[in-house]
């Protein structure tokens, strides 16, 4: 069994966003920026007693992470959205270039798989709980 190469969280975010429609990845990037920016700019209130020191420390750590992540996460999501848009355009071009069986015979196996995957509708879950293809 082949082992998958370990990746960073940044690469995982790019991979996740590239699997989504590019519009969803772009919207997630914008939303994550605004949410993390809001969290990063929260006022830091000094503790008034030793009883709330742990909560103060936790809030300070979260605000510090949000200050850095407000740029990193949206960048990763936008890169993934760009990859998704590029892949979608490539798959559409594969369909448009097909003129018959000869053009299909000349394409690589990887492009053939993309072409077939583009032509077969994805299954969806119906309310009865059974998987069915699109009608």
C-alpha positions, 0 to 999 in steps of 0.5 A, spaced: 500 500 500 502 506 497 503 511 503 501 518 502 506 524 502 505 528 509 503 535 507 502 541 511 496 545 513 497 550 507 497 545 502 491 541 505 487 548 504 489 548 497 487 541 496 481 542 499 479 549 495 481 546 489 476 540 490 470 545 490 467 549 485 472 556 484 466 560 486 466 557 493 473 557 494 473 564 493 467 566 497 470 562 503 477 566 502 473 572 503 469 570 509 475 567 512 479 573 511 473 578 514 472 573 520 479 572 522 481 580 521 475 581 526 478 576 531 485 579 530 483 586 531 479 585 538 481 589 544 485 586 549 482 587 556 487 586 561 485 581 567 483 584 573 484 578 577 488 572 577 482 567 577 481 569 569 488 569 567 488 562 564 482 565 559 486 571 558 492 567 556 487 563 551 484 569 548 491 572 547 494 566 544 487 566 539 488 573 537 495 572 536 494 566 531 488 570 528 493 576 526 497 571 522 492 566 519 488 572 517 492 572 511 495 565 510 488 562 510 485 566 505 491 566 500 491 558 501 483 558 499 484 563 493 490 559 490 486 553 491 480 557 487 485 558 482 487 551 481 479 549 481 478 554 475 484 552 471 482 545 472 474 546 470 477 550 464 481 544 462 475 539 462 471 544 458 476 544 453 477 537 453 469 536 451 470 542 446 475 539 442 472 532 441 470 531 434 469 523 434 472 517 436 479 518 433 480 524 437 478 520 443 483 515 441 489 520 440 488 523 447 492 520 453 489 516 459 489 521 464 485 526 459 480 520 457 479 519 465 477 527 465 473 527 459 469 521 462 468 524 469 466 530 466 460 527 462 458 522 467 454 526 472 455 525 480 451 521 484 446 525 489 443 523 496 435 523 495 431 524 501 430 516 502 437 515 503 439 511 497 444 514 492 442 515 485 445 518 479 442 524 476 436 523 471 
